[in-house]
Amino acid sequence: MASKTGASYDDLATAFRHGNVKPLYFLYGDEGFLMDELQALLIKHALQPHEHDFNLDVVFGPEASAGAVLAQCAAYPMMAERRIVVVRGFEKLDGNERFKAYAEQPNPTAVVLLLCNGKPNLSQHPYRALKQHAVWAEFKPLYDNKLPGWISQRLKAKGIKPEGGATQMIAEAVGPDLRTVAGEIDKLVAYVGEHGVLTEDDVVRAAGHSREHNVFELQKAVGQGEQARALAICDALLAQASNRQGEALRIVAVLASYITKLWKLSACQRDRMPEKAMASHIGVSPYFLKEYLVSLRRFGPVRLQHAFEALLAADAELKGASTRDARLILTLMLRRMAPPPALRHAA
């Protein structure tokens, strides 16, 4: 019987790598990247390449019927120890309630992997039966404060040691989408090569940016109230980009994440959290916390609100609400993020 708390990604990945598989798996959630990785690991380690033709079926729920899929699950392997059936979009498989009976008595010579996008109604069959009888796991999107740790762990698993604030820089530059983050990590692993150490400079240079003109220096310039330097960095980033509109949207997303962290940090200060707890709560390395605290002193509640409004307006314009040039939109955004004259004088 499956665990009441569900399996973890690490447990499943380790089991798959060692060929330790069970007859039935039920995975669901909004973080599809991790489920895709587990599918790839299962296929790689549970079957030999020459066994795929007759012993591997990958079907898509919207394009199949429960009867046909159940027949595949019940079939015996051909010249192999086992067969694998993967059902993607299981929640859209017509007649999937019939898997209630299969869950109670799965084919011991098959490995069936059922993948659901999102969280289905677990109180109804077949999901209730699957949670009771299958190995199951839920994959939720990773919280922002967990992303640097995930990046660090993945780098180390690939033999790369991150130094300083390298993992934090990746998290802030790429955002929370794990598929995008994983692609960036692979690029950085190739960039570092046999050196085996990833520095902050490596993260900047691998992105094709200079040490002076990159999104990390842009955050610092905004946090320090240096509008002219912030605009110069924006100009440099736009000049390097093949898609100015896309680069402008990335800049807005990075700054939105930055301002959100400052807003969360202000709440941490009100609650008198220890600095280590503050860093964990807002999702930054303690290595960077002092810089965030210094920037927060320049942002009162009113200015944070202005910053959010400016970012929202720029995002809307860049996505089609305006025909203005991307540079002009970013220039106006940076000006709106600045404090009113009275607040600037007080600072």
N, C-alpha and C positions, 0 to 999 in steps of 0.2 A: 504493500500500500504506500502511496506517495506521502511525503511529509506534509503536515498541516501548514507549515510555513512556506512551502515551496522551495525549489532548488535555486541556488545562486548561479550566476553566469560562470564564475570560476569553477564551481563544482562540476557543472555540466561540461565545460571546456576541457577540464582535466580528465574526466571520465571518457570523453570522446577521443581525446588524443591517445589514451591507453587502450582504446577498443573495448571499453567496459560499457556496454550499451544494454538498454532495456527494450522490451517490445513496443512500448507506447509512450510518447511524449506529447505534452500539451503546453504550448508557449503562447502567451498573449501579452498585449500592451502596446503603448505608443512608440516605444523605442525599437523601431524595426531593424536598425543596424546591428544590434547585438544578436537578434534572432537570425539575421542573415549570416552572421559570422558562425553561429552555432550550426546552422544548416551546412555550411561549407566544411566545417570541421568534421561533422558526422559523416558526410559523404567521403571525405578524404581518407578518414581512418577506419571506417567500417567496411569499405569495399576496396578491392584492388581496381585499378583503372580498366583492366580488361573485363571486369565483371559488370561494368555499368550498363552495357547494351541490354542485357536480359534481366538485370536485377535492380534497376533504379528507375523509379517513376516520380517525376515532379509534376504535379497537376495544380491547376488554379481553380479555386472554388467557383467563381462565376462562370467558368467554362465547362464544368463537369457536373455529374450527378452522383448522389451518394451510392447508388447501386453499383455503378462502374468502379468507383474508388474502393468500395468494400471488397469487390472482386479482386482488385489489385492487392489489397492488404491480405486477403486470404490465400493468395497464390504462394506456392513454395518456390524457394530459390532454385536457379538453374546453374549447376556446376559452381556453386558458391555456398559459403556457410550461411549466408543470410541475404535477404533482399531489403531494400529501403523504399518506402513510399513517403513522399513529402507532399503535404496539402497546404498550399499557400492560400490565404484568404478563406480559411476554413469556415468562418462565420457566414460566408456567402455561398457555401456549398448547398445546393438544393437537396433537401431531405436529410440534412446532417444529423437530425435527431436519431437516425438509425444507428449512429455510432455509440449510443448508450449500451446496446447489447454487445458491440465489439469491445468496448472498454472493459466490460465485465469478463470477457474471455478473448484476449487478443491472440493473434497467431504468434507462437513462440519463435518461429523462424523468420519473422519479419521485424523490421524496426520502422515504426510509423511515427512520423513527426507532423503534428498538426499545429499550424501557425495562424493566429488570429490577429488582425489589425485592431487595436483598441481593446477595450475590456468588455467582453460579452456579458450577458445576464447569467451569472454563475449559479443562480438559484434554479435555473431551468435545465432540462436535459437537452443536448448531451453533455453540456458543460459541467453540470453537477456530478455526473458519473465520471467524467474525465478527471476532475479534481480528486475524486475519491480513489480511482484506480490507476491513473497514469502518473508518470513523473511530470510535474507541472512547474511552471515558473511564470512570474509576471515581470515585465520589463517596463519600468516607468522612465520618463525622461530624467536625465541626470540634473540635479540641482546645480546652479551656478557655482556654489561653494564647494562642490565635489569635483568639478571639472579639472582643476589643476592636479589634484591627486590622481585622477584617472589618466591624465596625460603622462604624469611622471611614471606611473606604473607601466603604462604601455611602452614608453621609451626604454625603461629598464628591461622589460621583457624582450626588447629587440637589441639588447646589449649596449644601449646608449645611456650615459650618465648625464642628467641635466645639471647645470650649475647656475648659481645665483637665481635670478628671476626668470629663467628661460621658460619654464612651464607656465608661469603666470602670463608671460608675454604671448605665448601661443593661444592660451585661453581667451585673452582679451582681443587678439587680432582676428581669430577665426569665429568665435562664438560657440554656442552650446550644441550645434548639430554634430553628433558623433561621427557621422559618415564624412563630413567635411574635415573634422579634426583629425580623423584617422588618415585621410589623404594627405593632410599637411604634415603629419608625423612621418609618414612614409617618405615624403619629399625631403624632410630634414634628415632622416636616417641616411638617405642616399647622399645628401649634401655633406654630412659629416664624414661618412665613409668609415675607414678603419680607425680613425682617430678615437672614436668611442666616447667623446665628450661633446655635449651641446651647450654652447654659451649664448648669452644674450646677443652678442654680435652675430653669431651664426643665424639666429632667428631673423634678425633684421636683413642680413645680406642675402639669405636664401629667398627672401621675398622680393629681392631686386631693389631694395631701398637703401639709402645711405644712413649713416649713424645719426645725421642731423635731421633728415626728413623721413619720418615714419610715423605710424599712428601712435606709438608709445610717446614720442616726443610731442606729438599733437596733444595728447591727454595732459602732459605736464604743462604745456603752454596754456591750455584752457584753465587748468587748475590753479596756475600762478597768475592768471589774469593778463597774460601777455598776448593781446589780440593780434598785434602785428606779426609776431612770430607764428602764431597759430595759423593766420591766413597764408603766410609764406610757405608753411609746411603743406597746407591744403593745395596751394598752387603747384608745388613740386609733385605731390602725389597725383594730381590730375594730369600734369604734363607727362608723367611716366605711364599713365594708364592707357590701355587700348580702348577701353570703354569708359568715358568720363562719367556718364550717368551712373553706371554700376559702381565705379570707384567712389563717387559722391555718396551713394546710398550706403556703402560700406563704412565710410567716415561717419555718417550719421549714426549708424548702428553701433559703432565702437564708442562714440561719445555718449550715446544713450545708455549703454552699459556702464560707462564710467560715472555718469551722473546718478544712475540708480544705485551704484555702490556707495556714493557719497550720501545719498538719502538714507540708505540703510545704516550707514555709519553714524549718522546723526541720531538715529533711534538708539543705537548701541550706547552712545555717550549719555543719552538721557537715562538709560537703564544702568549706567555705571558698570558696564561690562569690563572685565580685564582685557588688556590689549590682545592677548592670544585668542580669547573668545571672539573679540571683534573681528579679527582677521578671518577666523573660520566662518563667522556668520555672513560676512559680505563676500566671501569667496576669493580672498587674495592671500598671498604668502605674507607671513610676518615680515619678510624682507622688504615688502612694499608698503607696509601699513603706515609708517611715519610719513611717507609722501602723501598718502591719502588724508591723514589727519591734518597736515599743514594746509592742504587744499581746502578741506572742509571749513577751516577757519575763515576762508574768503567767501564762503557760500552760506549766507543765512537762509532761513526758510523761504523768504520771498525770492531770493535769487535762484534757489533750486527750482522753484515753481516756474520762474521765467525761463530757465534753461529747458525744462521739460516741454513747455509750450513752444519754444523756438525749435526744438528738435522735432516735435510732432508736425509743426507747420512745414519744415524743410522736407521731412519724409513724404508728406502729402504732395508737395510741389514736385518733387523728383519723380513721384510715381504717376504723374500725369495731370495734377491739378493746376499746373502752370506751364507756360512755354518759355520761362526765363532760363538763361544759361545756368549750368550747374555751379560755376564759380560764383555767380551773383547770388544764387540761393544760399550757398555756404557762407558767403560774406555777410549777408543779412542775418543768417542764423547765429554766427559768432557775435555780431553786434547785439542781437536780442538776448544772448546768453549773458552779456555783461550786466553789472548792476546799474540801476538808475544813478544819476549824478550824486544824489545825496548819500546813497550807500557806498558809492565809489569813494567819495570824499571821507566817509567815516572809516573805510578800510585803510 
